[in-house]
Amino acid sequence: MQMTSWVARRGFVLSLIVVMTLLVAACGSDTREKGSETTSQNGEATAGANESGAEQETAEQKEGEQAVNWPRTFEHDFGTTTLEQEPQRVIALYMEDYLVALGIKPITQTVIGSFFLNYLQPEIGDLPKLDSSAVDFEVALEAQPDLILLAFPNYAMDGKYESFAKIAPTYVFGEEAPNQWRDALRTVGDLLGKEAEAERVLADYDAKVEAAKAQLATVLGDETVALVRVRSDKEIRLYGGPGGYVGNVLYTDLGLNPPAIVKELAWGEASMAVISQEVIPQIDADHLFITYDEGGKELAEEVMSGGLWKSLPAVQNGQVHAVSLDHWMTFGPVAYIKKVDDVLAALSPE
């Protein structure tokens, strides 16, 4: 009996030990699982917080870059222009190029009689036409602008500024705009709250020019380049530099060499000289660009079929290149990019 009792007690103790061991193991497993779950949740929460914080920081940085204080006031030769908020609908008389460069679509397009900015058509499309030579203020009023930009002082003279200013805040650029188009772009950027965008456009253009300049220097060496225009009024113009529509890109930006006749007749403030057909033989450039108004096409063909023209070195060497008037006789970053492209295509074709 005693042996049986001892065996029974031993069996009971062993069973109790086994049960307790299982309970401890179960509790440990549950604790580990809960701990793992908590760690996972905490990790996910921390990652989510970090991601949210990064997004918030990025958003704040972008907001800081784009933040512009309104209202803003601008001084110009015709008065003071105050903009209460960022302009959304802009008339830019002969300055649509600047808006397009900054990613903004104007609400009208400039024409001068039959002339229009054909090179911008892919970006601006069939917008209402505003003729700078005979402004129809009803067209400007119906467009409902909240800012009007006038490229030249003569667009504002004889009471036109006052008429424009009654429609919307109006800013007038000075006569220096064609020569200082980079400054003009920065001003447009200021007016539109697009300062950073304007600087990016300039940086991209400068990078393009530097690459083109190096490429052309290798191909041309000291060879000379000139441009002639035949106008609708039958006037022949020789363009020079260092500024102006042509000189800015050929001689200042790209560093090309003008022939002696250009330095003699078309250098300095005017950057252009009206010449007679008798002067044509003196245009002894190695490379010659020609452009003409639609009304000057007949005279241009007459000139190019004459003996004086055919005697030029550029003509004899097959180095005469016709270029489009609309972007060569225009200022603005889009036009200047196209001018650089024209020069590269003509003088350094790949």
Helices and strands as residue ranges (DSSP letters): H 2-66, E 72-76, E 79-83, E 90-93, H 96-101, E 109-112, E 115-116, G 118-120, H 121-124, E 129-131, H 137-142, E 147-150, G 153-155, H 160-167, E 170-172, H 181-192, H 195-220, E 225-230, E 236-239, H 244-247, I 248-253, H 260-265, E 272-275, G 277-282, E 287-292, G 294-296, H 297-304, H 307-310, H 313-316, E 320-322, H 325-328, H 333-347
